[in-house]
């Protein structure tokens, strides 16, 4: 989302290197470049002005530390102020509020097309993975397709779903869900409400009524990352009527310039609680100002990457099966690696957490295996018997022909996979792959590029 901004800001830091200290002249030059980068990212004018003033005040007259150069001093200041910009005054507001007596209610509000329905399911899945017992409520009666969509998503992630009965209003279906959810072993309800193409009184009146009657502890505003400076005005309109508790930034994986992310917290005082990073149900991340600031500046977010890797490892029984001995590494282990890599998200998501400039990441992404190839590899491995995966030497011509037929591939693709597998074993014997954690089977380290033998 911030590729262009990151490239421009890194150019500013590069130009400051080698100068003796930060002076008013080079600070003014750097700030002008930062200002242009902020405006190009569609950051609200007031927000950009306040941010630049704070950076200038901190930077003026600062001497270069022994281990730093002016570029490093300036990036430290920008990083600190960016964190401050993205952090709400009430730091505790970044957390969901869980009711002392169940159910906890999370009401989603926002304009039509912001991804509200999908976000409701993503939040439910995130809560489920956190050990909670969520349910989904379809309170958008304006768009019938939203009800069916939410029902499909609820079934997909395995949570209770409350569909409106004939003649029920949005309030009545929510009230019925509140009364009966505990019987369905559900103690959190995520309410998907109606949206409009623009703010109108009928929509606001309906959502306001829900908020007044249900008194949800959490009212989250879904904000499309592609929304520009108008995001602040829309968010304020909703906040005035609903007293929002937080924001979910959706579609952050697209080509949006991201100006709303910079502006929304400082302009409204509301915290960003979640960010949608992909269309997949797992594509929702809690928002941390310091981590996002590091990503924006091209410094990476290794902490989030490690947390995601650990979460995948905890969920997978395969972690216990992957042996650190190269001699024990077989195609069952390779299948485990592929499945765990898929759980980590797309390669683009993984690389977004790595340090480096956007150009470097694009180059790495171009060398990475695409999802279609990974799915074909998985299909080939699943078409083998467990014994064949354990002892690949059994795979003769007739077996390969059977596997190709069962996986919808060709025998030569099976041969390519086996060659890649052999190369991975050789790398393991050299002790390279064993240095990495078992979550990846030692076969993939995004920070160091792609190992020999990894499918491209």
C-alpha positions, 0 to 999 in steps of 0.5 A, spaced: 500 500 500 505 504 501 510 502 496 511 509 492 511 513 499 516 508 502 521 509 496 520 517 496 522 517 503 528 512 503 530 517 497 530 523 502 534 519 508 539 517 503 540 524 500 542 526 508 547 521 509 554 523 509 552 530 511 556 533 518 549 534 521 542 536 521 542 543 519 536 548 517 537 548 510 538 540 509 532 539 514 528 544 510 530 540 503 528 533 506 521 536 509 519 538 502 520 532 499 517 528 505 511 533 504 510 532 497 510 524 499 505 525 504 500 529 499 502 524 493 499 519 498 493 523 499 494 525 506 489 530 509 493 537 509 492 538 516 495 532 518 501 533 514 502 540 516 502 538 523 506 532 522 512 536 518 512 541 524 513 536 529 519 533 525 522 540 524 522 542 531 525 535 533 530 535 528 533 542 528 540 543 531 540 535 533 548 533 532 549 527 529 551 521 534 557 517 534 554 511 531 549 515 526 549 519 520 544 525 519 540 520 515 539 515 521 537 521 525 532 524 521 529 517 520 529 516 527 525 522 528 520 521 522 519 514 525 518 516 532 513 522 530 509 517 525 508 512 531 505 518 535 501 520 529 498 513 528 497 512 536 490 514 539 491 518 546 487 513 549 492 507 548 487 502 551 482 504 546 486 499 541 483 493 545 476 490 544 472 491 550 469 484 552 463 484 556 463 482 564 457 478 562 456 475 555 455 476 550 460 481 548 457 485 542 461 488 536 457 492 531 460 494 524 458 500 521 461 503 514 459 505 507 457 500 502 463 497 498 468 497 504 468 490 505 464 490 512 461 483 511 467 480 509 471 483 515 465 481 520 467 474 518 475 475 519 474 478 526 470 472 528 475 467 525 480 472 529 476 471 535 475 464 534 483 463 533 484 467 540 480 461 544 473 465 543 466 463 541 464 468 536 457 468 532 455 472 526 449 476 525 446 478 519 443 485 520 444 488 513 437 487 510 438 492 505 442 487 501 439 480 501 446 478 498 450 480 504 445 475 508 447 469 503 454 471 503 455 472 511 452 465 511 457 462 507 463 465 510 460 463 517 459 455 515 466 456 512 470 458 518 465 454 523 461 459 527 454 460 529 450 464 524 443 468 525 439 469 519 433 474 519 426 470 519 421 473 515 418 479 517 424 481 522 427 487 522 435 488 523 434 490 531 429 484 532 434 479 529 440 482 533 435 481 539 434 474 538 441 472 537 443 476 543 437 472 547 439 465 544 447 465 543 449 462 549 445 456 548 449 455 541 455 456 545 457 463 543 459 468 547 461 474 542 456 476 536 459 480 530 453 484 527 454 486 520 449 492 519 447 495 512 451 500 508 449 505 503 453 508 497 454 515 501 452 517 508 444 518 508 439 519 514 435 513 513 442 508 514 444 513 520 437 512 523 437 504 523 444 503 525 443 509 531 437 505 533 441 498 533 447 502 538 441 505 542 438 498 544 443 493 544 449 498 547 454 494 544 461 495 547 465 495 540 462 499 534 467 499 529 467 503 523 470 499 516 474 504 512 476 502 505 484 504 504 482 507 497 478 512 501 482 519 500 481 525 504 474 524 504 475 518 509 476 523 515 469 527 514 465 520 513 468 517 519 466 524 523 459 523 521 459 516 523 462 518 530 458 523 531 452 519 531 454 512 534 460 514 538 465 509 535 470 505 539 475 503 533 476 503 526 478 497 521 482 499 515 480 494 509 483 492 503 490 495 505 493 489 500 491 493 494 494 499 490 491 504 495 495 510 497 494 509 504 493 517 506 487 515 510 491 511 515 495 517 516 490 522 517 484 518 521 487 517 528 489 524 529 483 527 526 478 523 529 482 520 536 479 513 534 484 507 534 485 503 528 484 496 531 485 491 525 487 492 518 485 487 512 491 485 509 488 480 504 482 477 501 483 470 505 479 469 511 486 469 515 487 476 512 486 480 518 491 483 523 491 487 529 494 494 528 500 496 532 502 503 530 510 502 531 510 496 527 506 499 521 510 505 522 516 500 521 513 497 515 511 504 512 518 506 512 521 500 509 524 497 516 520 491 516 515 488 521 519 482 523 515 481 530 509 480 526 512 475 522 515 471 527 508 471 531 504 469 525 510 463 524 509 461 531 501 461 530 502 457 524 506 452 528 502 451 534 496 450 530 500 444 525 501 437 528 506 437 522 511 441 526 512 435 531 513 431 525 518 435 521 525 432 523 531 436 523 535 430 520 536 430 513 536 423 512 529 423 515 526 429 510 521 426 505 516 428 501 511 428 507 515 433 510 515 437 504 507 437 504 507 439 511 512 445 509 507 447 503 501 447 507 504 451 513 507 456 508 500 457 505 497 458 512 502 464 512 499 467 507 501 470 500 508 471 498 506 478 498 504 478 505 510 475 507 515 480 504 511 486 506 513 484 513 521 484 511 526 490 511 528 492 504 525 497 499 519 496 494 524 495 488 527 489 492 521 486 494 518 486 487 524 482 485 524 477 490 516 476 489 518 475 481 522 469 483 517 466 488 513 460 486 506 463 485 500 460 488 498 456 482 504 452 482 504 451 489 497 448 489 499 443 483 505 441 487 500 440 493 496 436 488 501 431 486 504 430 493 496 428 495 496 424 489 501 419 492 500 414 497 503 415 504 508 410 503 510 413 496 511 420 500 515 416 505 520 413 500 520 417 494 525 412 491 519 407 489 516 412 484 517 409 478 514 410 471 507 407 472 506 410 479 508 417 476 503 416 471 498 414 476 499 420 480 499 425 474 492 422 472 490 423 479 493 430 480 491 433 473 498 434 472 504 431 467 509 426 469 515 431 467 512 436 473 512 430 478 520 429 475 521 437 476 518 436 483 522 430 485 529 434 483 527 440 487 526 435 493 533 432 492 536 439 491 533 441 498 535 434 501 542 436 499 542 443 502 540 440 508 546 436 508 550 442 508 547 444 514 544 450 511 536 449 512 537 446 519 539 453 522 532 455 520 526 454 525 522 447 524 515 451 522 518 452 515 522 445 515 528 449 514 526 450 507 524 458 507 527 464 510 524 470 507 529 475 509 535 471 505 531 470 499 529 463 496 534 457 497 536 453 492 531 448 490 525 452 492 520 451 486 520 458 482 
